[in-house]
Amino acid sequence: MTSASPAQDATDSAVVIPVPEAEAVIGRHRARLDPFAAWGVPAHVTVLAPFVPPHAITGAAIEVLAAAVASVAAFDCEFPRTRWFGDRVMWLAPRPEHPFRALTGAVSAAFPGFLPYDGVHDEVVPHLTVGFGEAGDDGALQAAEASLMSELPVRTRVRCAWLMTGRNVPGGWRMLAELPLAAG
């Protein structure tokens, strides 16, 4: 586990699975369509957000989180297709998705006071966001989807999760701890 001290001005935290292999395929689209890219959050699948407030993240909390993440074995994954949440969020669907669900379940069980997405959604759907659109969007998401179809699937081996802290400003997010999955 690698760690650094949390940023003094961090206001949020999240546990994510970084997917660096996706950057070559979707990075240019995320740069235009996903504000999290400018904020310093890499292409990722969210495990749990929001997580513990940064000022409350202790060494003991990181140890509990590391044990929860290590309860799931490393796995191979691919993102073979795009999907949509309504008409305003385009994302890549992982296959298989059950290891991501297992990670969210393990971390949520270890930190029961923190619900995925604050409990707003009835079901948590593992996904890698490409971009967000606005009402009256000019078709930027549809154009991005059309251009990346020939570049899918993205393949990766998921070996770790990151605990990130930050705030939603350019370059405002940082990796606080890298947490390995079990050998698999």
C-alpha positions as CSV (number, residue, x, y, z in Angstrom):
1,M,0.0,0.0,0.0
2,T,1.3,3.4,-1.0
3,S,0.1,6.5,0.7
4,A,0.6,10.2,1.0
5,S,-0.8,12.8,3.3
6,P,-4.3,14.1,2.4
7,A,-4.5,17.5,0.8
8,Q,-5.3,20.1,3.4
9,D,-8.2,21.5,1.3
10,A,-9.7,18.2,0.2
11,T,-13.5,18.1,0.7
12,D,-14.4,14.7,-0.8
13,S,-13.0,11.2,-1.1
14,A,-13.8,8.2,-3.2
15,V,-12.6,4.7,-3.8
16,V,-12.0,3.9,-7.4
17,I,-10.5,1.3,-9.8
18,P,-8.2,3.2,-12.1
19,V,-8.3,1.9,-15.7
20,P,-5.2,3.5,-17.4
21,E,-5.7,1.4,-20.5
22,A,-8.9,3.3,-21.2
23,E,-7.2,6.7,-21.4
24,A,-5.8,6.0,-24.9
25,V,-9.4,5.3,-26.1
26,I,-11.5,7.7,-24.2
27,G,-9.1,10.3,-22.8
28,R,-9.7,12.9,-25.6
29,H,-13.5,12.5,-25.0
30,R,-13.2,12.7,-21.2
31,A,-11.1,15.9,-21.6
32,R,-14.1,17.6,-23.3
33,L,-17.1,15.8,-21.7
34,D,-16.2,14.7,-18.2
35,P,-15.2,17.4,-15.6
36,F,-13.6,14.7,-13.4
37,A,-10.8,14.4,-16.0
38,A,-9.8,18.0,-15.5
39,W,-10.2,17.6,-11.7
40,G,-7.4,14.9,-11.8
41,V,-9.6,11.8,-11.6
42,P,-8.4,9.2,-14.1
43,A,-10.6,6.9,-16.2
44,H,-12.1,4.7,-13.5
45,V,-14.9,2.5,-12.2
46,T,-16.2,3.9,-8.9
47,V,-16.2,1.4,-5.9
48,L,-17.6,3.8,-3.3
49,A,-18.3,7.6,-3.5
50,P,-18.7,9.5,-1.5
51,F,-16.3,7.9,1.0
52,V,-15.1,9.0,4.5
53,P,-14.6,12.8,4.7
54,P,-10.9,13.5,4.1
55,H,-10.3,15.0,7.6
56,A,-11.6,11.7,9.1
57,I,-9.4,9.3,7.1
58,T,-7.0,7.7,9.5
59,G,-4.4,5.0,9.2
60,A,-6.9,2.7,10.8
61,A,-9.5,3.5,8.2
62,I,-7.1,2.9,5.4
63,E,-6.2,-0.5,7.0
64,V,-9.9,-1.5,7.1
65,L,-10.3,-0.3,3.5
66,A,-7.2,-2.2,2.4
67,A,-8.6,-5.4,4.0
68,A,-12.0,-4.9,2.3
69,V,-10.3,-4.4,-1.1
70,A,-8.0,-7.4,-0.6
71,S,-11.1,-9.6,0.0
72,V,-11.6,-9.6,-3.8
73,A,-9.1,-11.3,-6.1
74,A,-7.4,-9.5,-9.0
75,F,-9.3,-10.1,-12.3
76,D,-9.2,-9.5,-16.0
77,C,-11.8,-7.3,-17.4
78,E,-12.9,-5.7,-20.7
79,F,-15.1,-2.8,-21.6
80,P,-16.7,-4.0,-25.0
81,R,-19.5,-1.6,-25.4
82,T,-21.0,1.8,-24.6
83,R,-24.2,2.3,-22.5
84,W,-26.2,5.3,-21.4
85,F,-27.9,6.6,-18.3
86,G,-30.8,8.4,-19.9
87,D,-29.5,10.6,-22.7
88,R,-27.0,12.6,-20.7
89,V,-24.3,10.1,-19.4
90,M,-22.4,7.8,-21.8
91,W,-20.3,5.1,-20.2
92,L,-18.4,1.8,-20.9
93,A,-19.9,-1.4,-19.5
94,P,-17.4,-3.8,-17.9
95,R,-17.4,-7.5,-18.4
96,P,-17.5,-9.2,-16.0
97,E,-19.2,-6.8,-13.7
98,H,-19.6,-9.0,-10.6
99,P,-16.0,-8.4,-9.3
100,F,-16.8,-4.6,-9.2
101,R,-20.1,-5.4,-7.4
102,A,-18.1,-7.6,-4.9
103,L,-15.7,-4.7,-4.3
104,T,-18.5,-2.2,-3.7
105,G,-20.2,-4.7,-1.4
106,A,-17.0,-5.4,0.6
107,V,-16.1,-1.7,1.0
108,S,-19.7,-0.8,1.8
109,A,-19.9,-3.6,4.5
110,A,-16.6,-2.3,6.0
111,F,-18.0,1.3,6.1
112,P,-21.7,0.9,6.5
113,G,-22.3,4.6,7.1
114,F,-21.3,5.5,3.5
115,L,-23.8,4.4,0.8
116,P,-22.7,4.3,-2.8
117,Y,-23.7,7.6,-4.4
118,D,-25.3,8.7,-1.1
119,G,-28.0,6.0,-1.6
120,V,-29.6,7.9,-4.5
121,H,-29.7,4.9,-6.8
122,D,-31.7,1.7,-6.1
123,E,-29.0,-0.3,-8.0
124,V,-25.3,0.5,-8.3
125,V,-24.3,-0.2,-11.9
126,P,-20.5,-0.6,-12.4
127,H,-19.4,1.7,-15.2
128,L,-16.6,3.8,-16.6
129,T,-17.9,7.2,-17.5
130,V,-16.9,8.7,-20.9
131,G,-18.9,11.9,-20.5
132,F,-21.8,14.0,-19.4
133,G,-24.2,16.0,-21.6
134,E,-26.5,18.9,-21.0
135,A,-30.1,19.6,-22.0
136,G,-30.0,20.7,-25.6
137,D,-26.6,19.0,-26.1
138,D,-25.1,19.5,-29.5
139,G,-24.6,15.8,-30.0
140,A,-21.1,15.7,-28.5
141,L,-21.8,12.5,-26.6
142,Q,-23.2,10.8,-29.7
143,A,-20.3,11.8,-31.8
144,A,-17.9,10.6,-29.1
145,E,-19.7,7.2,-29.0
146,A,-19.5,6.9,-32.8
147,S,-15.8,7.6,-32.9
148,L,-14.8,5.2,-30.2
149,M,-16.8,2.2,-31.3
150,S,-14.0,0.9,-33.5
151,E,-11.5,1.2,-30.6
152,L,-13.4,-1.1,-28.2
153,P,-13.0,-3.3,-26.3
154,V,-10.6,-1.8,-23.7
155,R,-8.9,-4.7,-21.8
156,T,-7.3,-4.5,-18.4
157,R,-6.2,-6.5,-15.4
158,V,-7.7,-5.0,-12.2
159,R,-5.0,-5.3,-9.5
160,C,-5.7,-2.4,-7.2
161,A,-8.1,0.3,-6.0
162,W,-7.2,3.9,-5.2
163,L,-8.4,6.0,-2.3
164,M,-8.6,9.5,-3.7
165,T,-9.2,12.8,-2.0
166,G,-9.9,16.2,-3.4
167,R,-12.2,18.9,-4.4
168,N,-13.9,19.7,-7.7
169,V,-11.5,22.2,-9.1
170,P,-8.8,21.7,-11.9
171,G,-6.2,19.3,-10.6
172,G,-8.0,19.1,-7.3
173,W,-8.0,15.3,-6.8
174,R,-5.0,13.1,-5.7
175,M,-4.4,9.4,-5.0
176,L,-4.0,9.0,-1.2
177,A,-3.5,5.3,-1.1
178,E,-3.1,2.4,-3.5
179,L,-4.8,-0.7,-2.2
180,P,-4.0,-4.1,-3.8
181,L,-6.6,-6.7,-4.6
182,A,-5.8,-10.3,-3.5
183,A,-3.5,-12.2,-5.9
184,G,-5.6,-13.9,-8.5
